[in-house]
């Protein structure tokens, strides 16, 4: 049995940015504590993943021809 690939309607970079923004906005409403720190950590991870995605898709990283 083979799984069909999932086709995303929005690019990964946009989904990562939205996740980071949502987590930061939610963290602003919370008092200092574990849940707030976890949301801020998720935001940082999403931003880092976004930067890595940009780096991997940069034109300077093409294989030699």
MIDO-744420 format. One record per residue: residue in one letter; residue number from 1; z negated, y negated, x negated of N, C-alpha, C in turn. Coordinates in steps of 0.02 Angstrom, whole numbers. Each point is the difference from the previous one (the first is absolute). Layout:
% MIDO-744420
{code: A | pos: NUM | nw: Z | nv: Y | nu: X | caw: Z | cav: Y | cau: X | cw: Z | cv: Y | cu: X} .
...
END
This chain:
% MIDO-744420
{code: X | pos: 1 | nw: 0 | nv: 59 | nu: -42 | caw: 0 | cav: -59 | cau: 42 | cw: 0 | cv: -62 | cu: -45} .
{code: X | pos: 2 | nw: 47 | nv: -45 | nu: 12 | caw: 4 | cav: -61 | cau: -40 | cw: -23 | cv: -60 | cu: 41} .
{code: X | pos: 3 | nw: -32 | nv: -46 | nu: -35 | caw: -22 | cav: -61 | cau: 33 | cw: 55 | cv: -52 | cu: -6} .
{code: X | pos: 4 | nw: 11 | nv: -37 | nu: 53 | caw: 48 | cav: -54 | cau: -3 | cw: -32 | cv: -61 | cu: -32} .
{code: X | pos: 5 | nw: 37 | nv: -37 | nu: -39 | caw: -28 | cav: -60 | cau: -31 | cw: -15 | cv: -53 | cu: 53} .
{code: X | pos: 6 | nw: -53 | nv: -37 | nu: -11 | caw: -19 | cav: -54 | cau: 46 | cw: 38 | cv: -63 | cu: -20} .
{code: X | pos: 7 | nw: 33 | nv: -30 | nu: 48 | caw: 36 | cav: -62 | cau: -13 | cw: -44 | cv: -58 | cu: 22} .
{code: X | pos: 8 | nw: -19 | nv: -42 | nu: -47 | caw: -43 | cav: -57 | cau: 14 | cw: 42 | cv: -58 | cu: 25} .
{code: X | pos: 9 | nw: -27 | nv: -38 | nu: 48 | caw: 36 | cav: -57 | cau: 27 | cw: -8 | cv: -62 | cu: -44} .
{code: X | pos: 10 | nw: -55 | nv: -2 | nu: -39 | caw: -11 | cav: -57 | cau: -45 | cw: -6 | cv: 25 | cu: -72} .
{code: X | pos: 11 | nw: 21 | nv: -40 | nu: -48 | caw: -4 | cav: 21 | cau: -70 | cw: -73 | cv: 9 | cu: -23} .
{code: X | pos: 12 | nw: -8 | nv: 41 | nu: -49 | caw: -67 | cav: 14 | cau: -27 | cw: -35 | cv: -63 | cu: -22} .
{code: X | pos: 13 | nw: 35 | nv: -45 | nu: -33 | caw: -31 | cav: -61 | cau: -26 | cw: -29 | cv: -42 | cu: 57} .
{code: X | pos: 14 | nw: 35 | nv: -1 | nu: 57 | caw: -26 | cav: -38 | cau: 58 | cw: -60 | cv: 34 | cu: 31} .
{code: X | pos: 15 | nw: 1 | nv: 67 | nu: 3 | caw: -57 | cav: 36 | cau: 28 | cw: -62 | cv: -9 | cu: -44} .
{code: X | pos: 16 | nw: 10 | nv: 0 | nu: -66 | caw: -57 | cav: -9 | cau: -45 | cw: -29 | cv: -70 | cu: 7} .
{code: X | pos: 17 | nw: 44 | nv: -50 | nu: 5 | caw: -23 | cav: -69 | cau: 8 | cw: -39 | cv: -8 | cu: 66} .
{code: X | pos: 18 | nw: 25 | nv: 31 | nu: 53 | caw: -34 | cav: -5 | cau: 65 | cw: -68 | cv: 35 | cu: -3} .
{code: X | pos: 19 | nw: -4 | nv: 56 | nu: -33 | caw: -64 | cav: 36 | cau: -8 | cw: -50 | cv: -43 | cu: -38} .
{code: X | pos: 20 | nw: 23 | nv: -32 | nu: -53 | caw: -45 | cav: -43 | cau: -40 | cw: -24 | cv: -59 | cu: 42} .
{code: X | pos: 21 | nw: 46 | nv: -32 | nu: 37 | caw: -20 | cav: -57 | cau: 41 | cw: -48 | cv: 20 | cu: 55} .
{code: X | pos: 22 | nw: 14 | nv: 55 | nu: 34 | caw: -44 | cav: 24 | cau: 53 | cw: -70 | cv: 16 | cu: -26} .
{code: X | pos: 23 | nw: -3 | nv: 33 | nu: -57 | caw: -65 | cav: 18 | cau: -29 | cw: -39 | cv: -62 | cu: -20} .
{code: X | pos: 24 | nw: 33 | nv: -49 | nu: -30 | caw: -35 | cav: -62 | cau: -19 | cw: -25 | cv: -38 | cu: 61} .
{code: X | pos: 25 | nw: 41 | nv: -5 | nu: 52 | caw: -20 | cav: -35 | cau: 61 | cw: -60 | cv: 35 | cu: 32} .
{code: X | pos: 26 | nw: 1 | nv: 66 | nu: 2 | caw: -56 | cav: 37 | cau: 30 | cw: -63 | cv: -8 | cu: -43} .
{code: X | pos: 27 | nw: 8 | nv: -1 | nu: -66 | caw: -57 | cav: -8 | cau: -45 | cw: -32 | cv: -68 | cu: 9} .
{code: X | pos: 28 | nw: 39 | nv: -51 | nu: 16 | caw: -27 | cav: -68 | cau: 10 | cw: -50 | cv: -3 | cu: 58} .
{code: X | pos: 29 | nw: 9 | nv: 45 | nu: 48 | caw: -43 | cav: -1 | cau: 59 | cw: -65 | cv: 39 | cu: -9} .
{code: X | pos: 30 | nw: -4 | nv: 37 | nu: -55 | caw: -59 | cav: 43 | cau: -11 | cw: -50 | cv: -32 | cu: -47} .
{code: X | pos: 31 | nw: -61 | nv: 20 | nu: 7 | caw: -52 | cav: -21 | cau: -46 | cw: 5 | cv: 43 | cu: -63} .
{code: X | pos: 32 | nw: -27 | nv: -24 | nu: -56 | caw: 2 | cav: 40 | cau: -61 | cw: -30 | cv: 70 | cu: 12} .
{code: X | pos: 33 | nw: 35 | nv: 49 | nu: -25 | caw: -23 | cav: 69 | cau: 8 | cw: 55 | cv: 49 | cu: -19} .
{code: X | pos: 34 | nw: -14 | nv: 63 | nu: 14 | caw: 45 | cav: 53 | cau: -22 | cw: 68 | cv: -4 | cu: 34} .
{code: X | pos: 35 | nw: 2 | nv: -11 | nu: 65 | caw: 64 | cav: -2 | cau: 36 | cw: 43 | cv: -58 | cu: -24} .
{code: X | pos: 36 | nw: -31 | nv: -58 | nu: -12 | caw: 37 | cav: -58 | cau: -25 | cw: 29 | cv: 14 | cu: -69} .
{code: X | pos: 37 | nw: -40 | nv: 30 | nu: -44 | caw: 23 | cav: 16 | cau: -67 | cw: 57 | cv: 50 | cu: 2} .
{code: X | pos: 38 | nw: -3 | nv: 48 | nu: 45 | caw: 54 | cav: 50 | cau: 6 | cw: 65 | cv: -33 | cu: 24} .
{code: X | pos: 39 | nw: -5 | nv: -48 | nu: 46 | caw: 59 | cav: -36 | cau: 22 | cw: 30 | cv: -42 | cu: -55} .
{code: X | pos: 40 | nw: -42 | nv: -33 | nu: -39 | caw: 26 | cav: -40 | cau: -56 | cw: 32 | cv: 45 | cu: -53} .
{code: X | pos: 41 | nw: -29 | nv: 59 | nu: -10 | caw: 28 | cav: 48 | cau: -47 | cw: 69 | cv: 24 | cu: 24} .
{code: X | pos: 42 | nw: 6 | nv: 13 | nu: 66 | caw: 64 | cav: 20 | cau: 29 | cw: 52 | cv: -56 | cu: -10} .
{code: X | pos: 43 | nw: -20 | nv: -62 | nu: 10 | caw: 45 | cav: -56 | cau: -9 | cw: 24 | cv: -4 | cu: -73} .
{code: X | pos: 44 | nw: -45 | nv: 8 | nu: -47 | caw: 19 | cav: -2 | cau: -71 | cw: 47 | cv: 58 | cu: -17} .
{code: X | pos: 45 | nw: -15 | nv: 59 | nu: 26 | caw: 43 | cav: 58 | cau: -13 | cw: 70 | cv: -10 | cu: 28} .
{code: X | pos: 46 | nw: 4 | nv: -28 | nu: 59 | caw: 65 | cav: -13 | cau: 31 | cw: 40 | cv: -51 | cu: -40} .
{code: X | pos: 47 | nw: -34 | nv: -52 | nu: -24 | caw: 34 | cav: -50 | cau: -41 | cw: 24 | cv: 30 | cu: -66} .
{code: X | pos: 48 | nw: -41 | nv: 43 | nu: -30 | caw: 19 | cav: 33 | cau: -62 | cw: 60 | cv: 45 | cu: 11} .
{code: X | pos: 49 | nw: -1 | nv: 38 | nu: 54 | caw: 56 | cav: 44 | cau: 16 | cw: 63 | cv: -41 | cu: 12} .
{code: X | pos: 50 | nw: -6 | nv: -58 | nu: 30 | caw: 57 | cav: -44 | cau: 11 | cw: 29 | cv: -24 | cu: -66} .
{code: X | pos: 51 | nw: -43 | nv: -18 | nu: -47 | caw: 23 | cav: -22 | cau: -65 | cw: 34 | cv: 57 | cu: -38} .
{code: X | pos: 52 | nw: -27 | nv: 59 | nu: 6 | caw: 31 | cav: 59 | cau: -33 | cw: 68 | cv: 14 | cu: 30} .
{code: X | pos: 53 | nw: 5 | nv: -5 | nu: 67 | caw: 63 | cav: 11 | cau: 34 | cw: 52 | cv: -51 | cu: -24} .
{code: X | pos: 54 | nw: -19 | nv: -63 | nu: -7 | caw: 45 | cav: -51 | cau: -26 | cw: 23 | cv: 18 | cu: -71} .
{code: X | pos: 55 | nw: -47 | nv: 20 | nu: -40 | caw: 15 | cav: 17 | cau: -70 | cw: 48 | cv: 59 | cu: -4} .
{code: X | pos: 56 | nw: -13 | nv: 52 | nu: 41 | caw: 43 | cav: 59 | cau: -2 | cw: 70 | cv: -15 | cu: 25} .
{code: X | pos: 57 | nw: 7 | nv: -47 | nu: 45 | caw: 65 | cav: -17 | cau: 27 | cw: 35 | cv: -57 | cu: -38} .
{code: X | pos: 58 | nw: -30 | nv: -23 | nu: -54 | caw: 30 | cav: -55 | cau: -37 | cw: 63 | cv: 24 | cu: -36} .
{code: X | pos: 59 | nw: 48 | nv: -44 | nu: -10 | caw: 63 | cav: 20 | cau: -32 | cw: -8 | cv: 21 | cu: -73} .
{code: X | pos: 60 | nw: -55 | nv: -19 | nu: -31 | caw: -10 | cav: 17 | cau: -70 | cw: -19 | cv: 73 | cu: -12} .
{code: X | pos: 61 | nw: -13 | nv: 37 | nu: 53 | caw: -21 | cav: 70 | cau: -7 | cw: 53 | cv: 51 | cu: 21} .
{code: X | pos: 62 | nw: 62 | nv: -17 | nu: -9 | caw: 54 | cav: 46 | cau: 17 | cw: 12 | cv: 49 | cu: -58} .
{code: X | pos: 63 | nw: 16 | nv: 62 | nu: 16 | caw: 14 | cav: 49 | cau: -53 | cw: 63 | cv: -19 | cu: -38} .
{code: X | pos: 64 | nw: 6 | nv: 20 | nu: -63 | caw: 60 | cav: -16 | cau: -38 | cw: 61 | cv: 37 | cu: 28} .
{code: X | pos: 65 | nw: 58 | nv: -31 | nu: -9 | caw: 62 | cav: 31 | cau: 27 | cw: 41 | cv: 29 | cu: -56} .
END
